Amino acid sequence: EENGLSIGSLGLKSDLSSSLSISVVTEIDFRLKLEFRHFLDSEIEIRRSVN
């Protein structure tokens, strides 16, 4: 009984953490892309002003 219960709650925790980590990774990926795009834009601006 005790063993089955702990395994069940463990499975629930891993499901929760995996869906949570997926959303966190998506958030980080989104922010990185935003930052990178902003960086590229500023690089292009710098090169335009230099030329």
Protein Blocks (a to p, Z undefined) as FASTA:
>chain_A
ZZmmmmmmmmmmmmmmmmmmmmmmmmmmmmmmmmmmmmmmmmmmmmmmmZZ
